[in-house]
Amino acid sequence: MKVAIAQINYHIGHFSSNEKKVLTAIEKAKKMKADLVVFAELSVSGYPPRDFLEFEDFIDRCMQSIKRIAEACNGIAAIIGGPSVNPEIKGKDLFNTAFFIVNGKVQSQIHKTLLPNYDIFDEYRYFEPNQDFHIVEFLGQKLAITICEDLWNIGDDLLYRVNPMDELMKFGPDLIINIAASPFHYEQAIDRKEKLKANVDKYQLPLFYVNHVGAQTELLFDGGSLVFNRFGKIVGELAYFDEDLQVFDTDQLDALPGIPQEQLTSKIELIHDALVMGIRNYFGKLGLKQAILGLSGGIDSAVTLVLAERALGKENVRAILLPSKFSSDHSIRDAEDLAKNLDIPYDIIPIEPGAAQVNEILQPYFKDLPFNIAEENIQARMRGLILMALSNKFGYILLNTSNKSEAAVGYGTLYGDMNGGLSVLGDVYKTEVFELARFINKEREIIPENTITKPPSAELRPDQKDSDSLPDYAILDKVLYAYIENRKGPKELIQMGFEEAIVNRILHLVNTNEYKRYQTPPILRVSRKAFGMGRRMPIVARYLAMDS
């Protein structure tokens, strides 16, 4: 049996686009003499559809898409994901379903058993878990069809009480097919391969795995669909960060050479490629074209500008230099040099006249109080005001340039440098931003060397440095990673060798600035634990506060 894997970039709720891509893949698979073409989880709706699933019309349109796709399946069978209605009164109204289509009709429906309800996932909010296990027979082979999480309950740390493959093995399957929507983080491809191989090793069956590719707001999908033979070798691996379609003969899998799995792509290259895709898809799927950002001469805005240029093209990115009276000449030169290196148009708009007028308006109320964070934030908000005014006037989308370290400790100004329609680096620690800059410059100097080597500064007061307000980023990021990604508490962090005073200070900053993060733009997710939909913390809380 020849099986085609169709790895597609779907668009949530864009039924005509999704259908067109599916139908095109079906015709291509037919020409490649495939017997069966397999699509990803919730293909017809896009993933994650979230509360669209609560609209009856949305479900009706999903089912209409399945019907039209089925009509095109003559001479070829298909497996495709979509929501389906639960006919039972008890339980949730929907199933997360894999539709098996043959001879122009849906022959069987296989529902998802294990519904993730952690981190970014919230599937139990919408779907009823499957309790009816069965296989599908096609061309003399018995197919064990599973959906994403159904293969992840394996190993020592089991999250669920049932294992779908254990149930399906009772029917003597010949082949495992898993349709998935597995969001990207920079270690996900490794995790995914380990979980899938564990299934192959346990059940001694070949496995076809089909993933989404593309960005859905903050969630990024890297593709990388896989085929394992029954010996646990990866014999097929589809493109990363791009659409792909390949055909494999099940009779030939054991004879195929395994694909070497050395770490060919670095963590930073993965983050770079994911962010470029994320920007491109965010703009493309919203029908937007042009981006604007404030270019300070610092490393965060420099890296963001390069990523935007690579995602959208130099003609669709505009840089605005917004020097204050505290901005250094070299920062302005660094920003200009970068814009010239990329051939991107830029403007210089000094903020001092506007900031001075605001200060003058407030002077009777500020009285003779000394210069402090209030005046600093007026400058940041003046920058934000100018950028948003240009965005409104010309239809640009403002890219936020704050990094994860800053977002974690609240080192940013609400309605100022935290403005934006999309946060590009909000899940990238400061030390990783430096690595991205070096990666960008690996062949030639694009980002000026001085931007990379000079001490980071917001330049909102004389001789200001980030280190005046924060621990060294090399230490800060290690503590933040252990706390945010690895959920280590203060005692554990101190046991790891971090100074107690630094730990208490950092955790206090993280927990008291949750209110700021509630107001940030969508953040492109590249780590295991990003701020946003995957990290849910109360604003008003005492846990881990310094005086608790």
Sequence and secondary structure as in RCSB ss.txt:
>XXXX:A:sequence
MKVAIAQINYHIGHFSSNEKKVLTAIEKAKKMKADLVVFAELSVSGYPPRDFLEFEDFIDRCMQSIKRIAEACNG
IAAIIGGPSVNPEIKGKDLFNTAFFIVNGKVQSQIHKTLLPNYDIFDEYRYFEPNQDFHIVEFLGQKLAITICED
LWNIGDDLLYRVNPMDELMKFGPDLIINIAASPFHYEQAIDRKEKLKANVDKYQLPLFYVNHVGAQTELLFDGGS
LVFNRFGKIVGELAYFDEDLQVFDTDQLDALPGIPQEQLTSKIELIHDALVMGIRNYFGKLGLKQAILGLSGGID
SAVTLVLAERALGKENVRAILLPSKFSSDHSIRDAEDLAKNLDIPYDIIPIEPGAAQVNEILQPYFKDLPFNIAE
ENIQARMRGLILMALSNKFGYILLNTSNKSEAAVGYGTLYGDMNGGLSVLGDVYKTEVFELARFINKEREIIPEN
TITKPPSAELRPDQKDSDSLPDYAILDKVLYAYIENRKGPKELIQMGFEEAIVNRILHLVNTNEYKRYQTPPILR
VSRKAFGMGRRMPIVARYLAMDS
>XXXX:A:secstr
 EEEEEE    TT HHHHHHHHHHHHHHHHHTT SEEE  TTTTT S  GGGGG HHHHHHHHHHHHHHHHT SS
SEEEEEEEEE  SSSS SEEEEEEEEETTEEEEEEE      STT  GGGTB        EEETTEEEEEEEGGG
GT  SSS  SS  HHHHHGGG  SEEEEE   B  TTHHHHHHHHHHHHHHHH   EEEE  EEEETTEEEEB  
EEE TTS EEEE  BSS EEEEEEGGGGGGS        S HHHHHHHHHHHHHHHHHHHTT   EEEE  SSHH
HHHHHHHHHHHH GGGEEEEE   TT  HHHHHHHHHHHHHHT  EEE   HHHHHHHHHHHHHHHTT    HHH
HHHHHHHHHHHHHHHHHHHT EEEE   HHHHHHT S TTTTT  SEESSTTS HHHHHHHHHHHTSSS  S HH
HHHS     SSTT  GGGTS  HHHHHHHHIIIIIS   HHHHHHTT  HHHHHHHHHHHHHTHHHHTTS  B  
 SSS SBTTB   SS  TT TT 
